[in-house]
Amino acid sequence: MPVSDDQLIEGIKPHDLIPAPWTVDAACADADPSVFFVDHGRPAAPAKAICAGCPVRVECLDFALASRERFGVWGGMTEKERRVEARRRRQAA
């Protein structure tokens, strides 16, 4: 479905709005997004529990690392955990 010019948000291209194919199989597809975007001090355990059994956890984490996602739990990792993982991957390369 094409996106009209008046629906565009500055800095976001129409192809950015198309979900990645792996998202169809994501365990979080029907979950409340607020579970994954927790405030400081709130536990990430509920989000991580959903991610633990997700069949596309690796793809989700890879996406978050590649796009430098700054907020939320992605692929079972918090922002801080992803920064550590990104550093580990850079050093291993």
Buried (B, 14 or more C-beta within 10 A) or exposed (E): EEBEEEEEEEEEEEEEEEEEEBBEEBBBEEBEEEBBEBEEEEEBEBBBEBBEEBEBBEBBBBBBBEEEBEEBBBBBBBBEBBBEBBEEEEEEE
